[in-house]
Amino acid sequence: MEEKTGAIYNAKELGTGKVLILGLQHMFAMFGATVLVPILTGLSVSATLLFAGLATLFMHFVTGRKVPVFLGSSFAFLGGYFSVKAMAVEAGYTESEGLVYACVGIACAGLLYLILALICKAIGAHKVMKFFPPVVTGPIIIAIGLNLAPSALNNCSSNWPIALVAIVVVIIANIWGKGMIKIIPILLGVLASYIAAALTGGVDFSGVAAAPWIGLPVQGASTVFFLMRGADSGLLLSAIITIVPIAFATMMEHVGDISAISGTVGKDFIDDPGLHRTLIGDGIGTTIAALFGAPANTTYGENTGVLALTKVYDPFVIELAAVYAIVLSFCPKFAALITAMPAATIGGVSIILYGMISAIGIRNMVENNVNFQESRNIIVAAVIIGLALGINFSGLLGADITAAGNNATGAIAFYIGKVRISLSGLAVASIVGIVLNAILPGRDDSFAERPNDKLSGSLGRY
């Protein structure tokens, strides 16, 4: 892979002032989507910023500071958070307690990255990827977005004019924006809608006024270690089984994003420092973040866009953005300002974000030439989507279609001894889809021979 002409690999050439500004630009590029995940789930904004920064620095350490990548919050696991919160409420716990159990599932999903990294190092990435082709991961990604869509509409219904401001600004910035405007449409949509709500008296700033300027970003009751006092083994196992299968899709997305960064920079990072190293950085970063009550991390397409825009590829600039995020995490007043965001603003950007998740699943299959003239491919995709949506929205399996948001979802429940296990629709669909694709005749293994070509989809933040 040829290096890009005119690119800057050493930020010292730019001078201190420009480097500081470039780092700030990278932080703002990731900011809108990264903080939206804790807002949607109820996780801590401060902890999210802290561990996004720490995970990014750890990724750079593991890869020998060769890959200019930022790790921000992953949207792929949103459905898992909502499902586990619903299971917790059904079991008599609060949603906040349910989030802690969900974080256990996220931590285990991060460890799955390490297993894949070990296998990739031992036998090669191509042999592993043939079990996770686009005909499997594409429908899973589509189902993730469709499962989340109702919650976006419910949030919009609280104030449609404010929600429409967010939608319109995101569309205008994304379609007609130039330069940096085109790279941060979500952030701009959130800001415009938030300001509109504030000017019309739709925001309660009392929490912002009461919050201190400096404070710790992590609270003990929000960490996984809080469960050491006595965890519900059934809910714990259900959370793990519900969330871990989602990692099969996000790991393939990781490959795509690293490929996209390689193409942007002009260096083959899958070969050097190696896919196993980037997987380790992403996986351990996610596990540690989850243990302390922060969302799963993933590579961020927004920052890849900034790389393409500036042609400054020195990882130091990304590391500087990570430091900015860490510093900002120690300001509770700032976190309170984010938490005060109106539900309609969240709903407006979420309509586009959740729709993009499904659209990315479709693009994944189209760009990888999935042949739907083959009956076996239709069957695999149909079973995955049918199970994921059917179980999630089935009233007979526990879904409450009258509930606000996406807090009551269906699940298949069974007992192992006295332990009650609940499997979400997405978990069942992922497991069945992977097995079905593996055993049906006519499997197309050509994807495993060209995993770098067209995998970039940036599901991580959309």
C-alpha positions in Angstrom: 0.0 0.0 0.0 1.5 3.3 -1.1 2.0 6.2 1.4 -0.1 9.3 0.7 1.8 12.2 -0.9 1.7 15.4 1.0 0.9 13.7 4.2 2.4 14.7 7.6 3.6 11.8 9.8 5.5 14.0 12.3 3.4 16.7 14.0 6.5 18.5 15.1 6.6 20.0 11.5 3.4 21.9 12.3 4.4 23.7 15.5 2.8 23.5 19.0 -0.1 25.8 18.3 -1.4 23.9 15.2 -0.9 20.6 16.9 -3.0 21.7 20.0 -5.8 22.8 17.6 -5.7 19.6 15.6 -6.0 17.6 18.8 -9.0 19.6 19.8 -10.6 19.1 16.4 -10.2 15.3 16.8 -11.9 15.5 20.2 -14.9 17.5 18.8 -15.2 15.0 15.9 -15.7 12.1 18.2 -17.6 14.1 20.9 -21.2 14.1 19.6 -21.6 10.4 19.1 -19.4 9.4 22.1 -21.5 11.2 24.7 -24.8 10.3 23.0 -24.3 6.6 24.1 -24.4 7.3 27.9 -27.2 9.7 27.4 -29.3 7.0 25.6 -28.4 4.3 28.1 -28.1 6.1 31.4 -24.4 5.4 31.8 -22.1 8.1 33.2 -21.0 10.8 30.7 -17.9 11.5 32.7 -16.8 7.8 32.9 -17.5 7.6 29.1 -15.1 10.4 28.3 -12.5 9.1 30.8 -12.3 5.6 29.4 -12.6 6.7 25.8 -9.4 8.6 26.4 -7.7 5.9 28.3 -8.7 3.2 25.8 -7.3 5.3 23.0 -4.0 5.7 24.8 -3.9 2.0 25.5 -4.6 1.2 21.9 -1.7 3.4 20.8 0.6 1.7 23.4 -0.4 -1.9 22.2 0.1 -0.9 18.5 3.5 0.8 19.1 2.0 4.2 18.3 1.7 3.3 14.7 -2.1 3.5 14.1 -3.8 7.0 14.3 -7.0 5.7 15.7 -9.5 7.0 18.3 -11.7 4.7 20.4 -15.1 6.1 21.2 -18.5 4.7 22.4 -20.0 1.9 20.4 -23.7 2.1 19.3 -23.8 -1.5 18.4 -24.5 -2.6 22.0 -27.4 -0.3 22.6 -30.0 -3.0 22.1 -28.1 -5.2 24.6 -28.2 -2.5 27.2 -32.0 -2.0 26.8 -32.7 -5.7 26.9 -30.7 -6.3 30.0 -32.3 -3.3 31.7 -35.7 -4.8 30.9 -34.7 -8.2 32.3 -33.5 -6.5 35.5 -36.7 -4.6 36.0 -38.7 -7.8 35.4 -36.5 -9.5 38.1 -37.3 -6.8 40.6 -34.2 -4.6 40.2 -33.8 -1.0 39.1 -32.7 0.1 35.6 -29.5 1.4 37.1 -28.7 -2.0 38.6 -29.6 -3.5 35.2 -26.9 -1.3 33.6 -24.3 -2.8 35.9 -25.3 -6.3 34.8 -25.1 -5.2 31.2 -21.6 -3.9 31.8 -20.6 -7.4 32.8 -21.8 -8.6 29.4 -19.9 -5.8 27.7 -16.7 -6.8 29.6 -17.1 -10.4 28.5 -17.7 -9.2 24.9 -14.3 -7.3 25.1 -12.6 -10.5 26.2 -14.0 -12.2 23.0 -11.8 -9.8 21.0 -8.8 -11.3 22.8 -9.8 -14.8 21.8 -10.2 -13.7 18.2 -6.8 -11.9 18.3 -5.2 -15.1 19.6 -6.8 -17.2 16.8 -5.8 -14.6 14.2 -2.2 -14.7 15.4 -2.2 -18.5 15.4 -3.9 -19.5 12.2 -4.5 -16.2 10.3 -7.4 -13.8 10.1 -8.7 -15.2 6.8 -9.5 -18.6 8.2 -11.4 -17.1 11.1 -13.5 -14.6 9.1 -15.1 -17.2 6.9 -17.4 -18.0 9.8 -18.6 -14.3 10.0 -19.4 -13.3 6.4 -21.6 -10.3 5.4 -24.6 -12.6 4.9 -24.5 -13.1 8.7 -23.1 -9.8 10.1 -25.2 -7.7 7.6 -28.6 -8.9 8.9 -27.4 -8.7 12.5 -26.5 -5.0 12.0 -29.9 -4.4 10.3 -31.7 -5.9 13.2 -29.8 -3.8 15.7 -31.0 -0.6 14.1 -34.6 -1.8 13.6 -34.9 -2.9 17.2 -33.8 0.5 18.4 -36.0 2.7 16.1 -39.1 2.8 18.4 -37.2 4.4 21.2 -36.1 7.2 18.9 -39.7 8.0 17.9 -40.9 7.9 21.5 -38.2 10.5 22.4 -39.2 12.7 19.5 -42.8 12.7 20.5 -42.0 14.7 23.6 -41.3 17.8 21.3 -41.4 17.2 17.6 -40.3 20.8 16.5 -37.1 20.4 18.6 -36.5 16.9 17.2 -36.9 18.2 13.7 -34.3 20.9 14.3 -31.8 18.1 15.0 -32.8 16.0 12.0 -32.7 18.9 9.6 -29.3 20.2 10.8 -27.8 16.7 10.6 -29.0 16.2 7.1 -27.9 19.6 5.8 -24.4 19.3 7.4 -24.0 15.7 6.1 -25.1 16.4 2.6 -24.1 19.9 1.9 -21.5 20.6 4.5 -17.8 21.2 3.6 -14.7 20.3 5.4 -15.1 19.9 9.2 -18.8 20.7 9.0 -19.4 17.4 7.0 -17.4 15.4 9.5 -19.3 16.5 12.7 -23.0 16.5 11.6 -24.2 14.7 14.8 -22.5 17.2 17.1 -23.9 20.2 15.1 -27.4 18.7 15.1 -27.3 18.2 18.9 -26.0 21.7 19.5 -28.6 23.4 17.2 -31.5 21.4 18.8 -30.2 21.9 22.3 -29.9 25.7 21.8 -33.4 25.9 20.2 -34.8 24.0 23.2 -33.0 26.3 25.7 -34.2 29.5 23.9 -37.8 28.2 24.1 -37.6 27.2 27.8 -37.4 23.5 27.2 -34.3 22.8 29.3 -33.9 22.5 33.1 -30.5 23.8 34.0 -30.9 23.4 37.8 -28.7 20.3 37.8 -26.0 22.2 36.0 -26.0 25.0 38.5 -25.8 22.5 41.4 -23.0 20.4 39.9 -19.4 21.2 41.0 -16.7 22.1 38.6 -14.3 19.4 39.6 -15.1 15.8 40.7 -14.3 12.1 40.2 -15.7 10.6 36.9 -16.4 7.2 38.4 -19.0 6.3 41.0 -18.6 3.0 42.9 -22.2 1.9 42.6 -22.0 2.1 38.8 -19.0 -0.2 38.5 -19.1 -4.0 38.0 -17.2 -4.4 41.3 -20.4 -3.3 43.1 -21.8 -6.8 42.2 -19.3 -8.4 44.5 -21.7 -7.7 47.3 -24.0 -10.4 45.9 -25.0 -10.8 42.2 -28.1 -12.5 40.7 -26.4 -15.4 38.9 -29.4 -15.9 36.5 -29.5 -12.2 35.5 -25.7 -12.2 35.3 -25.6 -15.2 32.9 -28.6 -13.7 30.9 -26.7 -10.4 30.4 -23.6 -12.2 29.2 -25.5 -14.4 26.7 -27.5 -11.4 25.5 -24.6 -9.1 24.8 -21.6 -11.2 23.9 -23.0 -12.4 20.4 -23.2 -8.7 19.3 -19.4 -8.7 19.4 -19.3 -11.0 16.4 -20.7 -8.1 14.3 -18.6 -5.4 16.0 -15.3 -7.4 15.5 -16.0 -7.5 11.8 -16.7 -3.8 11.9 -13.3 -3.4 13.7 -11.6 -5.0 10.7 -13.5 -2.7 8.4 -12.5 0.4 10.3 -8.8 -0.5 10.5 -8.9 -1.2 6.8 -10.5 2.3 6.2 -7.7 3.9 8.3 -5.1 1.9 6.4 -6.6 3.2 3.1 -6.7 6.8 4.3 -3.1 6.8 5.7 -1.6 4.6 3.0 -0.2 2.0 5.3 -1.3 -1.6 5.9 -2.0 -1.6 9.6 -3.7 -5.1 9.4 -0.2 -6.4 8.5 1.9 -4.0 10.7 1.4 -3.7 13.6 -1.1 -6.5 12.9 -4.8 -7.1 13.3 -4.3 -9.1 16.5 -2.7 -6.0 18.1 -5.6 -3.7 17.2 -8.1 -6.3 18.4 -6.3 -6.5 21.7 -6.3 -2.8 22.1 -10.0 -2.5 21.3 -11.0 -5.5 23.4 -9.1 -4.7 26.6 -10.1 -1.1 26.2 -13.8 -2.2 26.1 -13.4 -4.6 29.0 -11.8 -2.1 31.3 -14.3 0.6 30.4 -17.2 -1.7 31.1 -15.8 -2.7 34.5 -15.9 0.9 35.6 -19.4 1.6 34.2 -18.5 3.1 30.8 -19.8 2.0 27.4 -18.0 -0.4 25.0 -15.4 1.3 22.8 -14.8 1.0 19.1 -12.8 2.7 16.3 -14.3 5.9 15.1 -15.0 6.8 11.5 -15.4 10.5 12.4 -11.7 10.7 13.3 -10.8 8.8 10.1 -12.6 11.6 8.3 -10.5 14.2 10.1 -7.4 12.3 9.0 -8.5 12.5 5.4 -9.4 16.2 5.7 -6.1 17.3 7.4 -3.7 14.8 6.0 -1.9 14.9 9.3 -1.4 11.2 10.3 0.8 11.5 13.3 -0.8 9.4 16.1 0.4 12.0 18.6 -2.5 14.3 17.5 -5.0 11.6 18.3 -3.3 11.0 21.7 -3.7 14.7 22.4 -7.4 14.4 21.7 -7.6 11.5 24.2 -5.9 13.6 26.9 -8.4 16.4 26.3 -11.3 13.9 26.8 -9.7 12.6 30.0 -9.3 16.2 31.4 -12.9 17.0 30.5 -14.2 13.9 32.4 -13.2 15.4 35.7 -15.8 18.3 35.3 -19.2 17.2 36.7 -20.7 20.5 35.6 -20.0 19.7 32.0 -21.5 16.2 32.5 -24.6 17.8 34.0 -24.9 20.1 31.0 -24.9 17.0 28.7 -27.4 15.1 30.9 -29.8 18.1 30.8 -30.2 17.6 27.0 -33.9 17.3 26.1 -35.3 13.9 25.1 -36.5 15.4 21.8 -33.0 16.3 20.8 -31.8 12.8 21.6 -34.7 11.4 19.6 -34.0 13.6 16.6 -30.4 12.5 16.1 -31.3 8.9 17.1 -33.8 8.5 14.2 -30.9 9.1 11.8 -28.3 7.1 13.9 -30.5 4.0 14.3 -31.6 4.2 10.7 -27.9 4.4 9.7 -27.1 1.3 11.6 -29.6 -0.7 9.5 -28.5 1.0 6.3 -24.8 0.1 7.1 -25.9 -3.5 7.4 -27.4 -3.3 3.9 -24.3 -1.6 2.5 -22.2 -4.3 4.1 -24.0 -6.9 2.1 -24.2 -4.9 -1.1 -20.5 -3.9 -1.2 -19.4 -7.5 -0.5 -21.7 -8.8 -3.3 -23.8 -11.1 -1.2 -25.8 -13.2 -3.8 -29.5 -13.3 -2.8 -30.3 -15.3 -5.8 -28.9 -18.2 -3.7 -31.7 -19.6 -1.6 -29.3 -20.4 1.3 -28.4 -16.8 1.7 -32.0 -15.7 1.7 -32.7 -18.3 4.4 -29.8 -17.2 6.6 -30.7 -13.5 6.4 -34.5 -14.2 6.8 -33.9 -16.3 9.9 -31.7 -13.8 11.6 -34.0 -10.8 11.0 -37.1 -12.8 11.8 -35.8 -14.1 15.1 -34.2 -10.8 16.2 -37.3 -8.7 15.5 -39.9 -11.4 16.3 -38.6 -12.2 19.7 -37.8 -8.6 20.6 -41.4 -7.3 19.9 -43.3 -10.5 20.9 -45.9 -9.7 23.6 -46.1 -13.4 24.4 -42.3 -13.4 25.1 -42.5 -10.4 27.4 -42.4 -7.3 25.2 -44.5 -4.4 26.3 -45.4 -2.4 23.1 -47.1 0.3 25.2 -44.0 1.1 27.2 -42.2 4.3 26.6 -38.8 4.0 25.0 -37.3 0.6 24.4 -37.3 -0.6 28.0 -39.5 -3.7 27.7 -38.4 -6.2 25.2 -39.2 -9.8 24.5 -36.8 -12.7 25.4 -36.7 -16.5 25.4 -36.4 -17.6 29.0 -35.6 -21.0 30.4 -34.2 -22.5 33.6 -30.9 -24.3 34.3 -31.6 -25.8 37.7 -32.9 -22.8 39.7 -31.1 -20.2 37.5 -33.3 -18.4 35.0 -31.7 -17.5 31.7 -33.1 -15.0 29.3 -31.9 -14.8 25.6 -32.7 -11.6 23.7 -33.9 -11.8 20.1 -30.5 -10.5 18.9 -28.6 -13.1 20.9 -30.7 -16.0 19.5 -30.6 -14.6 16.0 -26.8 -14.2 16.1 -26.1 -17.7 17.4 -28.6 -19.3 15.0 -27.4 -17.3 12.0 -23.7 -18.2 12.5 -24.5 -21.9 12.9 -26.9 -22.0 10.0 -24.5 -20.3 7.7 -21.8 -22.8 8.7 -23.8 -26.0 8.1 -25.8 -25.1 5.0 -24.2 -26.1 1.7 -23.0 -23.5 -0.8 -21.1 -21.3 1.7 -19.1 -18.5 -0.1 -15.7 -18.3 1.5 -14.4 -15.7 -0.9 -15.1 -13.0 1.7 -12.4 -14.5 3.9 -9.9 -14.1 1.1 -10.6 -10.3 0.8 -11.7 -9.0 4.2 -10.0 -5.6 3.7 -11.7 -4.6 0.5 -15.1 -3.1 1.4 -15.8 -3.7 5.1 -15.7 -0.1 6.3 -19.0 0.8 7.8 -18.4 2.6 11.0 -21.2 0.9 12.9 -19.2 1.8 16.1 -20.8 5.3 16.3 -23.8 5.0 14.0 
